[in-house]
Amino acid sequence: MKSILYSVCIGSLALALTAGGAQAPKDKRSERAKPQQRSARVQATTPANTGRAMSARRNASAAQYRQRSYAKPRGSSNAVVEHNSGLRSVRERNLARNERMRERNFQRKQEFRARRDVAVNRDRNVAVNRTRNADVNRFRNTNEFRSRNNVAFNRERNFNRTENAAFYRRGNVRITNSWHGDAFRGQRYAAFRNYHRQWHDRGWWRSHYNRIIFVNNGWYYWNAGYWFPAWGYAPSVTYVYDGPIYGYNGLSPDQVTVNVQEQLARAGYYDGPIDGMLGPMTREAIAAFQADNGLAITSAIDEPTLATLGLA
C-alpha cells in the first residue's frame, strides 16, 4: 500500500514538473514578442524620417506655437475696447472743457472791450462835443438869439394853458451875478459870498493849488469843495461863467454841469444842449428851479441846489 501511494506521488510530481517546463518556454517567447510588437507599433505610428515629413512636422509645430502665442482670452479684447473707450471719453471731456474755456475767455474779452469802449467813447465824445459846440453855444447863449427865439417859442406855449408854471417863471427870474445879501448867509454860501477874481501866472497857481484842470476852454482849480476859474493861468482865456462851481464825488466841473443840465431837463426847466457849459440858458434854468424850491437864487451850481436835485 505504501508503495502504491509512493508511486502515485512520484507520478503526480513528474506530471507537474512536465507541465511547468512546457509553459516556461511559451512565456519566454511571449516576453520576447512584446518588445517586437511595441517597436512595430512605434514604427507604424511614427512616419518615415524623410524631408517632406520633417517639414510637415516643423510647420505643424510652428502653427501650434503661433496659435498658442497669438491666442488671447475673450476678456482681453473687451478690456482693450473699454480702455480705448475710456481714453476717447477723457479726450472728449478735455476738448469740451477747452471749448468752454475759450468761449468764457472770449466773452470776458468782449465785456472788457465793451467797458473800455464805453469809457473811451465817453471821454472822446465829451471832448469832441465840447469843441464842436463851443462856437455854436456861444452864439446861442447871447441875449439876441435867446430873445428872438423865445418870442416865437413862448407865443406857442402861451396857447397851452396846462403848461408847467415853472416854464413861465423861468423867463421872469433874473440871473444873479452878485452874492451879497441876507439870502447868502451861512456856511453853504460862503464860497459865493467870499469869491473874488484873482489874476496870477501859472507858476503861482501851481505853487498854491495841487489840482488844476483844463475844461470848457479854461483852467479851473480845486479848493474847499468848489471849482474856481484860474484867471491868468493861461493868456487869452475867457470864461462863460465867472464864479464857483460845487463839486461832488471828485467830478470835474463840466461833468457836474452835465448832470445838472440833465436833471433840469427831466424836470422841465431846461431845453438847451447838454454840453457841460454853465452858460446863460443853464443859469436861467437853475435860477427858476431855485425860486420854485425856496432856495437862495445864486443862478449857479451850489450845494443846496445839488442836494435838492438829488445829485449830492
PyMOL commands that set and color helices and strands:
alter all, ss='L'
color gray80, all
select helices_A, chain A and resi 2-45+51-70+74-140+143-158+165-172+182-184+187-193+202-208+253-267+280-292+303-309
alter helices_A, ss='H'
color red, helices_A
select strands_A, chain A and resi 212-215+218-223+226-229+245-246
alter strands_A, ss='S'
color yellow, strands_A
deselect
rebuild
show_as cartoon
